Amino acid sequence: HHPKLTPTMADPNQPPPEDDAPLTMAGMMKEVQVLADKFKAEDDEVYVSPYAYLEKAAVLQEARCFNDSMVVRENPRKCCTVIAQLLHLQNTGQFLSSTEATEVFFGVTKLFMSDDASLRRMVYLFIKEVAETCNPDDVIIVTSSLTKDMTCDVDLYRANALRVLARIIDAAMLGA
């Protein structure tokens, strides 16, 4: 009478189950190929940027929210997203005309009223990137906000304000 085999006891007269098969080069290669095919299938899924189909006119329309103090106060994240979209347009060669840049630039300067740190960083970045496409007479307007930030107690504001001022001020502005 033979003892009943449990799943943990192997019958020495039977070939080992698939999982306990001896490791062979062919077996390993097959496993590697299965994994490679799996990853290849995942790679075929194309990543599409959320900014891939931005239209400049639509983004400029959205940017009007900068003039709404309630949106700026209650939804700084929306303002951050619009600035990111504007920067994306700029970085993909869809430059703002001088008029558009000036209009958006003034809208962005109104964002200084927000105390949201992420929004403030985006404002600094935007001013730094777009100032050169604006009329120098318009750019001088933002220097008072930057100078105020430069002398405040918040390190984040001071450091970024200095960087932006260094980038946008030229000799003509200093009366040299």
Buried (B, 14 or more C-beta within 10 A) or exposed (E): EEEEEEEEEEEEEEEEEEEEEEEEEEEEEEEEEEEEEEEEEEEEEEEEEEBEEBEBEEBBEBBEBBEBEEBBEEBBEBBBBBBBBBBBBBEEEEBBEEEBBBBBBBBBBBBBEBEBEEBBBBBBBBBBBBBEBBEEEBBEEBBEBBEEBBEEEEEEBBEBBBBBBEBBBEEEBEEE
